[in-house]
Amino acid sequence: MKGQEWYQQETVVESYEDKRFSRGGGRLTDRLEKEAVLDALEPVEDKKILEIACGTGRFTVLLAELGADIVGLDISTPMLGEGRAKARRAGVADRIEFMRGDAARLPFPDDHFDAVFGVRFFHLAETPTEYLTEMARVSRGQVVFDTYNRFSGRSLYNWALPMGSRLYSRREVDGMLDAAGLTLAGEHHEFLVPFGLYRKLPGGVADAIRRAERAVGDTDPGDDLASISYWNATVE
Ligand SMILES: C[S@@+](CC[C@H](N)C(=O)[O-])C[C@H]1O[C@@H](n2cnc3c(N)ncnc32)[C@H](O)[C@@H]1O
């Protein structure tokens, strides 16, 4: 998996958040992603949650702050290092267990968590159904994940991304859910303007585009053009 190696590099890790989420349109996408995840998972207080491919702990730390009992698992030691530092700064280090591991073989028994989720991961997965099945195995309730969509603005530059990036059709997602024994309970489609372009925009321009997106995006045709979909599924 190319994405697995990509996020082991110190230079990639050091600039991961700064490049994507620290200013203008990037900050906006960070906030919107967090809203999408919370909408799917709430209420989180005292819920036992696993985040796969947690990276620098963007969601892990937020969920710990909101009272979740959370484990963050990632295959990259340097990404986890950033996550641990962030948890210490936020004063929630004792509420999070960061763990190095491969999401293909989760080191937990069946039905161990109330909810399992992963964000910005499935575009890196070469065998997505296997990963989703493994997430479903260790959850007794909910599985939440996002996919980058095949028929969206992302397809314009997707081919150029060095870490590799898989795009999904609705049919593929339905097939994966079926194979993993999951039932779709909710879906949310976001970002007519893909992340990669959003983060290059100054805050004011990003906010204006966001307002226009909202007007189109809350319609069925808007959903069809969204670059990211969030899937909220329950274990059968
Ligand atoms: C784009 S980053 C996303 C990080 C975080 N979820 C976020 O949204 O900021 C992808 C992450 O997936 C991790 N990853 C890739 N392959 C993995 C695997 N097989 N098992 C666990 N983590 C993996 C990488 O190390 C990296 O931290």
The ligand as an ORCA input file, in Angstrom:
! r2SCAN-3c Opt
* xyz 0 1
  C      -4.449     10.846      5.170
  S      -3.908     10.231      6.712
  C      -5.389     10.468      7.677
  C      -5.150     10.633      9.131
  C      -6.382     11.018      9.942
  N      -7.418     10.007      9.847
  C      -6.913     12.353      9.485
  O      -8.010     12.388      8.883
  O      -6.242     13.372      9.693
  C      -3.920      8.475      6.449
  C      -3.424      7.686      7.641
  O      -3.635      6.288      7.388
  C      -2.569      5.585      8.005
  N      -2.528      4.214      7.456
  C      -2.235      3.846      6.192
  N      -2.338      2.503      6.065
  C      -2.697      2.020      7.284
  C      -2.969      0.709      7.782
  N      -2.884     -0.370      6.998
  N      -3.328      0.564      9.080
  C      -3.423      1.662      9.888
  N      -3.168      2.928      9.469
  C      -2.825      3.112      8.188
  C      -1.358      6.443      7.675
  O      -0.254      6.132      8.487
  C      -1.928      7.851      7.919
  O      -1.734      8.257      9.234
*
